Structures are given as structure tokens and as C-alpha cells.
Amino acid sequence: MKAIIFSIAASLIATAASAQNTDDARWVDQCVRDSAGYNVSERVKVMYCSCMVARMSNSETRSVSQWEQANPKIRDDCARRAGWN
């Protein structure tokens, strides 16, 4: 079962990252890993993290977790768009 979930998550990450550069894909992957403790689907995590990374500047040095704390309006918008309830 875990292998199936991992496979689905990897597929979603790959799909979300296909339109992003390699650096963005790493940020999304790290964000999803940082969100491991939250009780939402991997799909929602990938959508949320992709939204957050897309909103961040290319020169941003903070992690998504750090950046979202400083940008609550964007965090809330991405959560709503991703279906994070």
C-alpha cells in the first residue's frame, strides 16, 4: 500500500514539476516532505506546494515553510486553491 501511495505521489510531483524548472521541483519536493505530518492527500500537498513555489521569487532563499509564515494571504489562497481544508 505504501508503495502505491509513493508511486502516486511521485507521479503527481513529476506532473506538477514538469512545467517548472529543476530548482522549483526541488522546492516543491521539500515542501511536500515538510508537510508529511498533515492529514491531507499527497495531491493536495503537491498542488499547495506548487502554488506556493510559483508565487515565490526566483531569488528567494527561504524554504516554503518559512516563506508561508511571512505571507499568510498567499498561504491561504494556495490552501484554498489546493483544496486544503
HELIX and SHEET records of a PDB file:
HELIX    1   1 LYS A    2  ALA A   17  1                                  16    
HELIX    2   2 THR A   22  ASP A   34  1                                  13    
HELIX    3   3 GLU A   42  ARG A   55  1                                  14    
HELIX    4   4 VAL A   64  ALA A   70  1                                   7    
HELIX    5   5 PRO A   72  ALA A   82  1                                  11    
END                                                                             
